[in-house]
Amino acid sequence: MGSMKIKAKFKDGVTEVKLLLTSPMVGKEEAETKKVPVSYLTHVTAKVGGKVVWEASTGPFLSKDPYFMFNFKGGKVGDEMVVETVDEKGKTESDKDVIK
């Protein structure tokens, strides 16, 4: 697919995450019209310490390079956050960031 940018900051007992994913998010109809391959993310999961802290089911209805922002409790400075994406073919990619 592409890459992702993750920024996780801890403040007042809450971790705020900004997540930018790189994906064309092109479904079947748009792919046929634009003569490009079908390519989109179907699922995004964020984990800290192996525990899911946020997840989303996605699809070609999202705009290109989707941006998400979310908060969760339970993380702390120095914890590693792992974000995993799954595309329409079942291919997974992951990246990580340390909570600051």
Rosetta blueprint (number, residue, H / E / L):
1 M L
2 G L
3 S L
4 M E
5 K E
6 I E
7 K E
8 A E
9 K E
10 F E
11 K E
12 D L
13 G L
14 V E
15 T E
16 E E
17 V E
18 K E
19 L E
20 L E
21 L E
22 T L
23 S L
24 P L
25 M L
26 V E
27 G L
28 K H
29 E H
30 E H
31 A H
32 E H
33 T H
34 K H
35 K L
36 V L
37 P L
38 V L
39 S E
40 Y L
41 L E
42 T E
43 H E
44 V E
45 T E
46 A E
47 K E
48 V E
49 G L
50 G L
51 K E
52 V E
53 V E
54 W E
55 E E
56 A E
57 S E
58 T L
59 G L
60 P L
61 F L
62 L L
63 S L
64 K L
65 D L
66 P L
67 Y E
68 F E
69 M E
70 F E
71 N E
72 F E
73 K E
74 G L
75 G L
76 K L
77 V L
78 G L
79 D L
80 E E
81 M E
82 V E
83 V E
84 E E
85 T E
86 V E
87 D E
88 E L
89 K L
90 G L
91 K L
92 T E
93 E E
94 S E
95 D E
96 K E
97 D E
98 V E
99 I L
100 K L
